[in-house]
Amino acid sequence: HSATVALLWLYRELGFVKEFMLSIAEAAGVSQMGARFGECYDRTLRPHHSMMSRSIYTMAGKAIPYREDMLRALGHDGYDNTDTAVLTDLKTYAKAIDTTIKYIESFYANNKLLS
């Protein structure tokens, strides 16, 4: 059972990462990403976390950098560091994560592990 539970948590975490990546990509004109982080957390992980975990994510959300700083940090040295390139990469990675999420969902469905 532990592998199944680990896969379940991977599925949930990937859902959060995908949501947050898309949120960054779609947040044109929004500088503070902490609220977006919280919204993504509320939709994906919060229902499955204890009060302690919720507190940790709340604190982490307060440490999220501004969008501009995040995009700059996500850029690659020696490559096109423009916002457009980074935003395109975020969307591409989110799509790849979504493919993985769907694969995990099908594994759970095929093995009658969904509740």
Order of alpha helices (4+ residues) and beta strands (2+ residues): alpha-alpha-alpha-alpha-alpha
